[in-house]
Amino acid sequence: MQYARTTRQTLHVLEVARATERRLDRALSGIRGISFSEYRLLSALRDAPAATASRVELADETGLTPSAITRALKPLEKLGYVTTARGERDAREVRSTLTEHGQVLVTDADAVIDNVVSSITTFRIDDAAGGGLRDIVAALPEVAGETATPEN
C-alpha cells in the first residue's frame, strides 16, 4: 500500500505544479503578454553566457525539444525580444541572443513571478507543509535526478 500512497502523492505534486504553471501563465499573459513557457525560455537565455545560446542548449535548460524551441523563438524574435544568427563555425547551428528589450521584459516578468510565487507560498504551501517549504524545495533537484541545488 505504500507504493500506491507514494504514487498518489507524486501525482498530486504534479497536479499542483500544473495548476501553479497555469496561474503563472495567466499572470504573465495578463501583465506582460507572454506565457510562462516563453518566460522560461527568455529566462534561460538571459542566464546563458553572454545571453546567447543554441537551440539545443535552450532545449536542455528548459526541458523542451529543439523544434519546440525553434517554434517558440519565432514570435519572440518578431517582437524584438530575441535575435538569431547562424553559428560561426557551423552554419547548421543557430544561436539566439536576448536583446535589451528582451532583458527588460524578463526583469519585469521576474517581478510578476516573484509576486505569484510569494502569494502561493505565503498563504497555501507553507500552511499545508507546516512551514517546511524550504526543505521540500531543497529536495526537488535530488528527487528529479539532478545534481544542482536551487539558489537561496
C-alpha positions as CSV (number, residue, x, y, z in Angstrom):
1,M,0.0,0.0,0.0
2,Q,3.0,2.4,0.5
3,Y,3.6,2.3,-3.3
4,A,0.0,3.4,-4.0
5,R,0.2,6.2,-1.5
6,T,3.6,7.4,-2.8
7,T,2.2,7.3,-6.4
8,R,-0.9,9.3,-5.4
9,Q,1.3,11.9,-3.6
10,T,3.6,12.2,-6.6
11,L,0.6,12.6,-9.0
12,H,-0.8,15.2,-6.6
13,V,2.5,17.2,-6.6
14,L,2.5,17.1,-10.5
15,E,-1.1,18.4,-10.5
16,V,-0.2,21.2,-8.1
17,A,2.7,22.1,-10.4
18,R,0.4,22.2,-13.4
19,A,-2.0,24.4,-11.5
20,T,0.8,26.7,-10.4
21,E,2.1,26.9,-14.0
22,R,-1.4,27.9,-15.2
23,R,-1.6,30.6,-12.6
24,L,1.8,31.9,-13.6
25,D,0.7,31.8,-17.3
26,R,-2.4,33.9,-16.5
27,A,-0.4,36.4,-14.5
28,L,2.3,36.8,-17.1
29,S,0.0,36.9,-20.1
30,G,-2.3,39.5,-18.4
31,I,0.5,41.8,-17.4
32,R,3.4,41.2,-19.8
33,G,1.8,39.4,-22.7
34,I,4.0,36.3,-22.6
35,S,3.3,32.7,-21.4
36,F,5.2,31.0,-18.6
37,S,6.8,28.8,-21.2
38,E,8.1,31.9,-23.1
39,Y,9.3,33.3,-19.8
40,R,11.2,30.1,-19.0
41,L,12.8,30.3,-22.5
42,L,13.7,34.0,-22.1
43,S,15.0,33.5,-18.6
44,A,17.2,30.6,-19.7
45,L,18.6,32.8,-22.5
46,R,19.3,35.6,-20.0
47,D,21.1,33.2,-17.7
48,A,23.3,31.8,-20.6
49,P,26.8,33.2,-21.0
50,A,26.6,36.5,-22.9
51,A,22.8,35.9,-23.0
52,T,23.4,33.7,-26.1
53,A,22.6,30.0,-26.5
54,S,22.0,27.4,-29.2
55,R,18.6,25.8,-29.5
56,V,20.0,22.6,-28.2
57,E,21.3,24.4,-25.1
58,L,18.0,26.1,-24.6
59,A,16.2,22.8,-25.0
60,D,18.4,21.2,-22.4
61,E,17.8,24.1,-20.0
62,T,14.0,24.2,-20.4
63,G,13.1,20.6,-21.0
64,L,11.6,21.4,-24.4
65,T,12.6,19.8,-27.7
66,P,14.9,21.8,-30.1
67,S,12.0,22.0,-32.6
68,A,9.7,23.4,-29.8
69,I,12.4,26.0,-29.1
70,T,12.5,26.9,-32.7
71,R,8.7,27.4,-32.8
72,A,8.7,29.4,-29.5
73,L,11.5,31.7,-30.6
74,K,9.9,32.9,-33.8
75,P,7.3,35.1,-32.3
76,L,9.7,36.3,-29.7
77,E,12.1,37.3,-32.4
78,K,9.3,39.2,-34.3
79,L,8.5,41.1,-31.1
80,G,12.2,42.1,-30.8
81,Y,13.0,40.2,-27.6
82,V,15.4,37.8,-29.3
83,T,17.8,37.8,-32.3
84,T,19.1,34.7,-34.1
85,A,22.2,34.1,-36.1
86,R,23.9,31.2,-37.7
87,G,26.9,29.7,-35.9
88,E,30.3,31.0,-37.0
89,R,31.9,27.5,-37.1
90,D,28.8,25.5,-38.2
91,A,26.2,27.1,-40.4
92,R,23.7,24.5,-39.2
93,E,23.8,25.8,-35.7
94,V,21.5,28.7,-34.9
95,R,22.3,30.8,-31.8
96,S,19.8,33.1,-30.2
97,T,20.6,36.2,-28.2
98,L,18.4,38.1,-25.8
99,T,18.0,41.7,-26.8
100,E,18.0,44.7,-24.5
101,H,14.2,44.8,-25.0
102,G,14.0,41.1,-24.0
103,Q,16.2,41.7,-20.9
104,V,13.8,44.4,-19.7
105,L,10.8,42.1,-20.3
106,V,12.4,39.2,-18.4
107,T,13.3,41.5,-15.5
108,D,9.7,42.8,-15.4
109,A,8.4,39.2,-15.6
110,D,10.7,38.2,-12.8
111,A,8.7,40.5,-10.5
112,V,5.4,39.1,-11.7
113,I,6.7,35.5,-11.0
114,D,8.0,36.6,-7.6
115,N,4.6,38.1,-6.6
116,V,2.7,35.0,-7.7
117,V,5.1,32.6,-6.0
118,S,5.2,34.7,-2.9
119,S,1.4,34.7,-2.6
120,I,1.2,30.9,-3.1
121,T,3.9,30.1,-0.6
122,T,2.7,32.6,2.0
123,F,-0.9,31.5,2.1
124,R,-1.1,28.0,0.9
125,I,2.1,25.9,0.7
126,D,3.7,27.0,3.9
127,D,0.5,26.3,5.8
128,A,0.0,22.9,4.1
129,A,3.6,21.9,4.6
130,G,3.8,23.0,8.2
131,G,6.3,25.7,7.2
132,G,8.6,23.1,5.7
133,L,8.5,24.6,2.1
134,R,12.3,25.3,2.1
135,D,13.1,21.7,2.9
136,I,10.7,20.5,0.1
137,V,12.1,22.9,-2.5
138,A,15.7,22.0,-1.5
139,A,14.9,18.3,-2.1
140,L,13.3,18.7,-5.5
141,P,16.5,18.6,-7.6
142,E,17.6,15.3,-6.0
143,V,14.1,13.9,-6.5
144,A,14.2,14.9,-10.1
145,G,17.6,13.2,-10.5
146,E,19.5,16.5,-10.9
147,T,22.8,17.3,-9.2
148,A,22.3,21.1,-8.9
149,T,20.6,22.6,-5.9
150,P,18.4,25.7,-6.0
151,E,19.9,29.0,-5.1
152,N,18.6,30.6,-1.9
